[in-house]
Amino acid sequence: MPGKTWLFTSESVSEGHPDKVCDRISDTILDAYLQADPQSRVACETLATTDRVVIAGEVRGPSE
């Protein structure tokens, strides 16, 4: 692709930042499903703000 310009960005947050907390929650949910059934399918997003955490997504695991 000659002539194309790309701009690459990324962010880095420190320990305790809401993004890190959300990642940890989502990872824990994923790990629990995979431990119970390695064939589980998990799409999990966690959102956090002051005094509120929302977990959204869909899972298919051993109980289905």
PDB file with one MODEL, atoms N, CA, C and O in Angstrom:
MODEL        1
ATOM      1  N   MET A   1       0.833  -1.177   0.000  1.00  0.00           N
ATOM      2  CA  MET A   1       0.000   0.000   0.000  1.00  0.00           C
ATOM      3  C   MET A   1       0.879   1.242   0.000  1.00  0.00           C
ATOM      4  O   MET A   1       0.966   1.937   1.012  1.00  0.00           O
ATOM      5  N   PRO A   2       1.504   1.517  -1.079  1.00  0.00           N
ATOM      6  CA  PRO A   2       2.335   2.721  -1.162  1.00  0.00           C
ATOM      7  C   PRO A   2       1.507   3.986  -0.963  1.00  0.00           C
ATOM      8  O   PRO A   2       0.362   4.077  -1.408  1.00  0.00           O
ATOM      9  N   GLY A   3       2.102   4.940  -0.298  1.00  0.00           N
ATOM     10  CA  GLY A   3       1.435   6.222  -0.094  1.00  0.00           C
ATOM     11  C   GLY A   3       0.490   6.263   1.090  1.00  0.00           C
ATOM     12  O   GLY A   3      -0.051   7.323   1.404  1.00  0.00           O
ATOM     13  N   LYS A   4       0.279   5.139   1.752  1.00  0.00           N
ATOM     14  CA  LYS A   4      -0.615   5.111   2.912  1.00  0.00           C
ATOM     15  C   LYS A   4       0.164   5.474   4.168  1.00  0.00           C
ATOM     16  O   LYS A   4       1.308   5.053   4.344  1.00  0.00           O
ATOM     17  N   THR A   5      -0.454   6.245   5.024  1.00  0.00           N
ATOM     18  CA  THR A   5       0.148   6.604   6.299  1.00  0.00           C
ATOM     19  C   THR A   5      -0.690   5.988   7.405  1.00  0.00           C
ATOM     20  O   THR A   5      -1.917   6.079   7.394  1.00  0.00           O
ATOM     21  N   TRP A   6      -0.021   5.366   8.354  1.00  0.00           N
ATOM     22  CA  TRP A   6      -0.705   4.741   9.477  1.00  0.00           C
ATOM     23  C   TRP A   6      -0.310   5.439  10.768  1.00  0.00           C
ATOM     24  O   TRP A   6       0.851   5.801  10.962  1.00  0.00           O
ATOM     25  N   LEU A   7      -1.279   5.621  11.641  1.00  0.00           N
ATOM     26  CA  LEU A   7      -1.021   6.182  12.961  1.00  0.00           C
ATOM     27  C   LEU A   7      -1.352   5.099  13.983  1.00  0.00           C
ATOM     28  O   LEU A   7      -2.496   4.653  14.074  1.00  0.00           O
ATOM     29  N   PHE A   8      -0.364   4.686  14.738  1.00  0.00           N
ATOM     30  CA  PHE A   8      -0.547   3.653  15.746  1.00  0.00           C
ATOM     31  C   PHE A   8      -0.517   4.302  17.120  1.00  0.00           C
ATOM     32  O   PHE A   8       0.408   5.049  17.439  1.00  0.00           O
ATOM     33  N   THR A   9      -1.528   4.018  17.934  1.00  0.00           N
ATOM     34  CA  THR A   9      -1.563   4.555  19.294  1.00  0.00           C
ATOM     35  C   THR A   9      -1.817   3.422  20.283  1.00  0.00           C
ATOM     36  O   THR A   9      -2.339   2.368  19.919  1.00  0.00           O
ATOM     37  N   SER A  10      -1.447   3.649  21.514  1.00  0.00           N
ATOM     38  CA  SER A  10      -1.743   2.700  22.581  1.00  0.00           C
ATOM     39  C   SER A  10      -1.790   3.467  23.896  1.00  0.00           C
ATOM     40  O   SER A  10      -1.316   4.598  24.001  1.00  0.00           O
ATOM     41  N   GLU A  11      -2.372   2.819  24.886  1.00  0.00           N
ATOM     42  CA  GLU A  11      -2.419   3.455  26.194  1.00  0.00           C
ATOM     43  C   GLU A  11      -1.829   2.521  27.232  1.00  0.00           C
ATOM     44  O   GLU A  11      -1.805   1.303  27.049  1.00  0.00           O
ATOM     45  N   SER A  12      -1.366   3.087  28.294  1.00  0.00           N
ATOM     46  CA  SER A  12      -0.833   2.305  29.402  1.00  0.00           C
ATOM     47  C   SER A  12      -1.381   2.906  30.688  1.00  0.00           C
ATOM     48  O   SER A  12      -1.304   4.115  30.909  1.00  0.00           O
ATOM     49  N   VAL A  13      -1.931   2.047  31.524  1.00  0.00           N
ATOM     50  CA  VAL A  13      -2.484   2.529  32.791  1.00  0.00           C
ATOM     51  C   VAL A  13      -1.788   1.804  33.936  1.00  0.00           C
ATOM     52  O   VAL A  13      -1.285   0.694  33.768  1.00  0.00           O
ATOM     53  N   SER A  14      -1.766   2.438  35.092  1.00  0.00           N
ATOM     54  CA  SER A  14      -1.077   1.859  36.244  1.00  0.00           C
ATOM     55  C   SER A  14      -2.010   0.942  37.036  1.00  0.00           C
ATOM     56  O   SER A  14      -3.226   0.938  36.843  1.00  0.00           O
ATOM     57  N   GLU A  15      -1.400   0.170  37.928  1.00  0.00           N
ATOM     58  CA  GLU A  15      -2.138  -0.753  38.777  1.00  0.00           C
ATOM     59  C   GLU A  15      -3.203   0.004  39.570  1.00  0.00           C
ATOM     60  O   GLU A  15      -2.943   1.095  40.077  1.00  0.00           O
ATOM     61  N   GLY A  16      -4.396  -0.572  39.678  1.00  0.00           N
ATOM     62  CA  GLY A  16      -5.485   0.051  40.407  1.00  0.00           C
ATOM     63  C   GLY A  16      -6.390   0.902  39.540  1.00  0.00           C
ATOM     64  O   GLY A  16      -7.459   1.318  39.988  1.00  0.00           O
ATOM     65  N   HIS A  17      -5.983   1.169  38.305  1.00  0.00           N
ATOM     66  CA  HIS A  17      -6.814   1.925  37.369  1.00  0.00           C
ATOM     67  C   HIS A  17      -8.048   1.083  37.045  1.00  0.00           C
ATOM     68  O   HIS A  17      -7.943  -0.141  36.962  1.00  0.00           O
ATOM     69  N   PRO A  18      -9.216   1.709  36.860  1.00  0.00           N
ATOM     70  CA  PRO A  18     -10.431   0.942  36.556  1.00  0.00           C
ATOM     71  C   PRO A  18     -10.284  -0.023  35.377  1.00  0.00           C
ATOM     72  O   PRO A  18     -10.887  -1.096  35.395  1.00  0.00           O
ATOM     73  N   ASP A  19      -9.509   0.325  34.365  1.00  0.00           N
ATOM     74  CA  ASP A  19      -9.308  -0.594  33.240  1.00  0.00           C
ATOM     75  C   ASP A  19      -8.634  -1.882  33.696  1.00  0.00           C
ATOM     76  O   ASP A  19      -9.000  -2.967  33.243  1.00  0.00           O
ATOM     77  N   LYS A  20      -7.657  -1.773  34.584  1.00  0.00           N
ATOM     78  CA  LYS A  20      -6.968  -2.958  35.101  1.00  0.00           C
ATOM     79  C   LYS A  20      -7.916  -3.807  35.944  1.00  0.00           C
ATOM     80  O   LYS A  20      -7.899  -5.035  35.860  1.00  0.00           O
ATOM     81  N   VAL A  21      -8.737  -3.152  36.753  1.00  0.00           N
ATOM     82  CA  VAL A  21      -9.702  -3.864  37.583  1.00  0.00           C
ATOM     83  C   VAL A  21     -10.697  -4.601  36.691  1.00  0.00           C
ATOM     84  O   VAL A  21     -11.015  -5.763  36.944  1.00  0.00           O
ATOM     85  N   CYS A  22     -11.183  -3.943  35.666  1.00  0.00           N
ATOM     86  CA  CYS A  22     -12.131  -4.561  34.736  1.00  0.00           C
ATOM     87  C   CYS A  22     -11.506  -5.758  34.030  1.00  0.00           C
ATOM     88  O   CYS A  22     -12.147  -6.799  33.887  1.00  0.00           O
ATOM     89  N   ASP A  23     -10.271  -5.618  33.591  1.00  0.00           N
ATOM     90  CA  ASP A  23      -9.575  -6.732  32.937  1.00  0.00           C
ATOM     91  C   ASP A  23      -9.456  -7.927  33.877  1.00  0.00           C
ATOM     92  O   ASP A  23      -9.626  -9.073  33.463  1.00  0.00           O
ATOM     93  N   ARG A  24      -9.167  -7.653  35.127  1.00  0.00           N
ATOM     94  CA  ARG A  24      -9.014  -8.742  36.106  1.00  0.00           C
ATOM     95  C   ARG A  24     -10.337  -9.473  36.327  1.00  0.00           C
ATOM     96  O   ARG A  24     -10.359 -10.699  36.436  1.00  0.00           O
ATOM     97  N   ILE A  25     -11.435  -8.725  36.394  1.00  0.00           N
ATOM     98  CA  ILE A  25     -12.756  -9.341  36.568  1.00  0.00           C
ATOM     99  C   ILE A  25     -13.081 -10.219  35.363  1.00  0.00           C
ATOM    100  O   ILE A  25     -13.471 -11.376  35.524  1.00  0.00           O
ATOM    101  N   SER A  26     -12.921  -9.677  34.166  1.00  0.00           N
ATOM    102  CA  SER A  26     -13.210 -10.441  32.947  1.00  0.00           C
ATOM    103  C   SER A  26     -12.328 -11.680  32.854  1.00  0.00           C
ATOM    104  O   SER A  26     -12.808 -12.757  32.500  1.00  0.00           O
ATOM    105  N   ASP A  27     -11.048 -11.539  33.168  1.00  0.00           N
ATOM    106  CA  ASP A  27     -10.125 -12.676  33.119  1.00  0.00           C
ATOM    107  C   ASP A  27     -10.517 -13.763  34.116  1.00  0.00           C
ATOM    108  O   ASP A  27     -10.399 -14.951  33.819  1.00  0.00           O
ATOM    109  N   THR A  28     -10.978 -13.363  35.286  1.00  0.00           N
ATOM    110  CA  THR A  28     -11.382 -14.333  36.304  1.00  0.00           C
ATOM    111  C   THR A  28     -12.604 -15.122  35.853  1.00  0.00           C
ATOM    112  O   THR A  28     -12.684 -16.331  36.072  1.00  0.00           O
ATOM    113  N   ILE A  29     -13.552 -14.440  35.225  1.00  0.00           N
ATOM    114  CA  ILE A  29     -14.738 -15.122  34.689  1.00  0.00           C
ATOM    115  C   ILE A  29     -14.323 -16.111  33.605  1.00  0.00           C
ATOM    116  O   ILE A  29     -14.770 -17.258  33.601  1.00  0.00           O
ATOM    117  N   LEU A  30     -13.473 -15.668  32.690  1.00  0.00           N
ATOM    118  CA  LEU A  30     -12.980 -16.544  31.625  1.00  0.00           C
ATOM    119  C   LEU A  30     -12.277 -17.767  32.212  1.00  0.00           C
ATOM    120  O   LEU A  30     -12.552 -18.896  31.805  1.00  0.00           O
ATOM    121  N   ASP A  31     -11.378 -17.547  33.158  1.00  0.00           N
ATOM    122  CA  ASP A  31     -10.636 -18.651  33.771  1.00  0.00           C
ATOM    123  C   ASP A  31     -11.565 -19.664  34.438  1.00  0.00           C
ATOM    124  O   ASP A  31     -11.340 -20.870  34.338  1.00  0.00           O
ATOM    125  N   ALA A  32     -12.604 -19.184  35.116  1.00  0.00           N
ATOM    126  CA  ALA A  32     -13.541 -20.083  35.796  1.00  0.00           C
ATOM    127  C   ALA A  32     -14.264 -20.978  34.791  1.00  0.00           C
ATOM    128  O   ALA A  32     -14.409 -22.179  35.020  1.00  0.00           O
ATOM    129  N   TYR A  33     -14.712 -20.403  33.692  1.00  0.00           N
ATOM    130  CA  TYR A  33     -15.389 -21.210  32.671  1.00  0.00           C
ATOM    131  C   TYR A  33     -14.434 -22.209  32.028  1.00  0.00           C
ATOM    132  O   TYR A  33     -14.791 -23.372  31.839  1.00  0.00           O
ATOM    133  N   LEU A  34     -13.224 -21.768  31.691  1.00  0.00           N
ATOM    134  CA  LEU A  34     -12.270 -22.666  31.042  1.00  0.00           C
ATOM    135  C   LEU A  34     -11.804 -23.780  31.971  1.00  0.00           C
ATOM    136  O   LEU A  34     -11.504 -24.884  31.515  1.00  0.00           O
ATOM    137  N   GLN A  35     -11.744 -23.500  33.262  1.00  0.00           N
ATOM    138  CA  GLN A  35     -11.370 -24.540  34.219  1.00  0.00           C
ATOM    139  C   GLN A  35     -12.458 -25.612  34.283  1.00  0.00           C
ATOM    140  O   GLN A  35     -12.156 -26.803  34.362  1.00  0.00           O
ATOM    141  N   ALA A  36     -13.719 -25.190  34.249  1.00  0.00           N
ATOM    142  CA  ALA A  36     -14.831 -26.135  34.304  1.00  0.00           C
ATOM    143  C   ALA A  36     -14.974 -26.912  33.000  1.00  0.00           C
ATOM    144  O   ALA A  36     -15.323 -28.093  33.014  1.00  0.00           O
ATOM    145  N   ASP A  37     -14.703 -26.252  31.869  1.00  0.00           N
ATOM    146  CA  ASP A  37     -14.825 -26.893  30.558  1.00  0.00           C
ATOM    147  C   ASP A  37     -13.930 -26.160  29.566  1.00  0.00           C
ATOM    148  O   ASP A  37     -14.233 -25.029  29.186  1.00  0.00           O
ATOM    149  N   PRO A  38     -12.843 -26.777  29.144  1.00  0.00           N
ATOM    150  CA  PRO A  38     -11.915 -26.120  28.213  1.00  0.00           C
ATOM    151  C   PRO A  38     -12.545 -25.750  26.868  1.00  0.00           C
ATOM    152  O   PRO A  38     -11.969 -24.973  26.107  1.00  0.00           O
ATOM    153  N   GLN A  39     -13.717 -26.301  26.577  1.00  0.00           N
ATOM    154  CA  GLN A  39     -14.409 -25.975  25.328  1.00  0.00           C
ATOM    155  C   GLN A  39     -15.391 -24.811  25.491  1.00  0.00           C
ATOM    156  O   GLN A  39     -16.104 -24.472  24.546  1.00  0.00           O
ATOM    157  N   SER A  40     -15.437 -24.204  26.663  1.00  0.00           N
ATOM    158  CA  SER A  40     -16.336 -23.066  26.904  1.00  0.00           C
ATOM    159  C   SER A  40     -16.039 -21.938  25.928  1.00  0.00           C
ATOM    160  O   SER A  40     -14.911 -21.773  25.463  1.00  0.00           O
ATOM    161  N   ARG A  41     -17.062 -21.180  25.635  1.00  0.00           N
ATOM    162  CA  ARG A  41     -16.930 -19.984  24.805  1.00  0.00           C
ATOM    163  C   ARG A  41     -17.361 -18.795  25.652  1.00  0.00           C
ATOM    164  O   ARG A  41     -18.460 -18.789  26.206  1.00  0.00           O
ATOM    165  N   VAL A  42     -16.500 -17.790  25.755  1.00  0.00           N
ATOM    166  CA  VAL A  42     -16.764 -16.659  26.643  1.00  0.00           C
ATOM    167  C   VAL A  42     -16.482 -15.350  25.920  1.00  0.00           C
ATOM    168  O   VAL A  42     -15.397 -15.156  25.373  1.00  0.00           O
ATOM    169  N   ALA A  43     -17.457 -14.459  25.920  1.00  0.00           N
ATOM    170  CA  ALA A  43     -17.277 -13.084  25.449  1.00  0.00           C
ATOM    171  C   ALA A  43     -17.744 -12.198  26.600  1.00  0.00           C
ATOM    172  O   ALA A  43     -18.944 -12.035  26.816  1.00  0.00           O
ATOM    173  N   CYS A  44     -16.804 -11.634  27.327  1.00  0.00           N
ATOM    174  CA  CYS A  44     -17.125 -10.922  28.563  1.00  0.00           C
ATOM    175  C   CYS A  44     -16.473  -9.546  28.573  1.00  0.00           C
ATOM    176  O   CYS A  44     -15.266  -9.418  28.369  1.00  0.00           O
ATOM    177  N   GLU A  45     -17.268  -8.537  28.810  1.00  0.00           N
ATOM    178  CA  GLU A  45     -16.771  -7.170  28.958  1.00  0.00           C
ATOM    179  C   GLU A  45     -17.172  -6.673  30.338  1.00  0.00           C
ATOM    180  O   GLU A  45     -18.288  -6.922  30.795  1.00  0.00           O
ATOM    181  N   THR A  46     -16.275  -5.982  30.988  1.00  0.00           N
ATOM    182  CA  THR A  46     -16.558  -5.413  32.299  1.00  0.00           C
ATOM    183  C   THR A  46     -16.339  -3.908  32.228  1.00  0.00           C
ATOM    184  O   THR A  46     -15.318  -3.438  31.727  1.00  0.00           O
ATOM    185  N   LEU A  47     -17.317  -3.161  32.739  1.00  0.00           N
ATOM    186  CA  LEU A  47     -17.246  -1.704  32.747  1.00  0.00           C
ATOM    187  C   LEU A  47     -17.374  -1.236  34.187  1.00  0.00           C
ATOM    188  O   LEU A  47     -18.161  -1.794  34.953  1.00  0.00           O
ATOM    189  N   ALA A  48     -16.612  -0.223  34.562  1.00  0.00           N
ATOM    190  CA  ALA A  48     -16.655   0.251  35.946  1.00  0.00           C
ATOM    191  C   ALA A  48     -16.642   1.770  36.002  1.00  0.00           C
ATOM    192  O   ALA A  48     -16.008   2.449  35.194  1.00  0.00           O
ATOM    193  N   THR A  49     -17.363   2.267  36.981  1.00  0.00           N
ATOM    194  CA  THR A  49     -17.352   3.683  37.307  1.00  0.00           C
ATOM    195  C   THR A  49     -17.519   3.772  38.817  1.00  0.00           C
ATOM    196  O   THR A  49     -17.551   2.742  39.491  1.00  0.00           O
ATOM    197  N   THR A  50     -17.620   4.934  39.343  1.00  0.00           N
ATOM    198  CA  THR A  50     -17.740   5.096  40.785  1.00  0.00           C
ATOM    199  C   THR A  50     -18.947   4.327  41.309  1.00  0.00           C
ATOM    200  O   THR A  50     -20.075   4.562  40.874  1.00  0.00           O
ATOM    201  N   ASP A  51     -18.712   3.413  42.238  1.00  0.00           N
ATOM    202  CA  ASP A  51     -19.759   2.637  42.907  1.00  0.00           C
ATOM    203  C   ASP A  51     -20.586   1.749  41.983  1.00  0.00           C
ATOM    204  O   ASP A  51     -21.699   1.366  42.345  1.00  0.00           O
ATOM    205  N   ARG A  52     -20.072   1.411  40.799  1.00  0.00           N
ATOM    206  CA  ARG A  52     -20.851   0.566  39.896  1.00  0.00           C
ATOM    207  C   ARG A  52     -19.927  -0.250  38.995  1.00  0.00           C
ATOM    208  O   ARG A  52     -18.956   0.265  38.439  1.00  0.00           O
ATOM    209  N   VAL A  53     -20.255  -1.539  38.866  1.00  0.00           N
ATOM    210  CA  VAL A  53     -19.561  -2.419  37.925  1.00  0.00           C
ATOM    211  C   VAL A  53     -20.626  -3.122  37.098  1.00  0.00           C
ATOM    212  O   VAL A  53     -21.593  -3.651  37.644  1.00  0.00           O
ATOM    213  N   VAL A  54     -20.451  -3.128  35.788  1.00  0.00           N
ATOM    214  CA  VAL A  54     -21.377  -3.790  34.876  1.00  0.00           C
ATOM    215  C   VAL A  54     -20.603  -4.870  34.126  1.00  0.00           C
ATOM    216  O   VAL A  54     -19.544  -4.607  33.557  1.00  0.00           O
ATOM    217  N   ILE A  55     -21.144  -6.085  34.133  1.00  0.00           N
ATOM    218  CA  ILE A  55     -20.550  -7.191  33.388  1.00  0.00           C
ATOM    219  C   ILE A  55     -21.532  -7.559  32.285  1.00  0.00           C
ATOM    220  O   ILE A  55     -22.701  -7.838  32.549  1.00  0.00           O
ATOM    221  N   ALA A  56     -21.046  -7.559  31.048  1.00  0.00           N
ATOM    222  CA  ALA A  56     -21.904  -7.838  29.898  1.00  0.00           C
ATOM    223  C   ALA A  56     -21.226  -8.862  29.000  1.00  0.00           C
ATOM    224  O   ALA A  56     -20.002  -8.988  28.990  1.00  0.00           O
ATOM    225  N   GLY A  57     -22.030  -9.579  28.260  1.00  0.00           N
ATOM    226  CA  GLY A  57     -21.476 -10.525  27.304  1.00  0.00           C
ATOM    227  C   GLY A  57     -22.321 -11.771  27.214  1.00  0.00           C
ATOM    228  O   GLY A  57     -23.492 -11.788  27.594  1.00  0.00           O
ATOM    229  N   GLU A  58     -21.691 -12.826  26.694  1.00  0.00           N
ATOM    230  CA  GLU A  58     -22.384 -14.100  26.597  1.00  0.00           C
ATOM    231  C   GLU A  58     -21.384 -15.221  26.830  1.00  0.00           C
ATOM    232  O   GLU A  58     -20.200 -15.104  26.512  1.00  0.00           O
ATOM    233  N   VAL A  59     -21.891 -16.310  27.394  1.00  0.00           N
ATOM    234  CA  VAL A  59     -21.040 -17.460  27.667  1.00  0.00           C
ATOM    235  C   VAL A  59     -21.768 -18.735  27.269  1.00  0.00           C
ATOM    236  O   VAL A  59     -22.996 -18.811  27.303  1.00  0.00           O
ATOM    237  N   ARG A  60     -21.000 -19.705  26.900  1.00  0.00           N
ATOM    238  CA  ARG A  60     -21.534 -21.040  26.660  1.00  0.00           C
ATOM    239  C   ARG A  60     -20.578 -21.993  27.348  1.00  0.00           C
ATOM    240  O   ARG A  60     -19.403 -22.089  26.994  1.00  0.00           O
ATOM    241  N   GLY A  61     -21.106 -22.694  28.337  1.00  0.00           N
ATOM    242  CA  GLY A  61     -20.232 -23.535  29.132  1.00  0.00           C
ATOM    243  C   GLY A  61     -20.829 -24.899  29.424  1.00  0.00           C
ATOM    244  O   GLY A  61     -21.759 -25.336  28.747  1.00  0.00           O
ATOM    245  N   PRO A  62     -20.295 -25.565  30.426  1.00  0.00           N
ATOM    246  CA  PRO A  62     -20.664 -26.952  30.698  1.00  0.00           C
ATOM    247  C   PRO A  62     -22.106 -27.150  31.151  1.00  0.00           C
ATOM    248  O   PRO A  62     -22.635 -28.256  31.035  1.00  0.00           O
ATOM    249  N   SER A  63     -22.741 -26.129  31.653  1.00  0.00           N
ATOM    250  CA  SER A  63     -24.115 -26.292  32.142  1.00  0.00           C
ATOM    251  C   SER A  63     -25.142 -26.221  31.022  1.00  0.00           C
ATOM    252  O   SER A  63     -26.331 -26.437  31.256  1.00  0.00           O
ATOM    253  N   GLU A  64     -24.694 -25.919  29.811  1.00  0.00           N
ATOM    254  CA  GLU A  64     -25.646 -25.783  28.701  1.00  0.00           C
ATOM    255  C   GLU A  64     -25.632 -26.999  27.816  1.00  0.00           C
ATOM    256  O   GLU A  64     -26.372 -27.056  26.834  1.00  0.00           O
TER     257      GLU A  64
ENDMDL
END
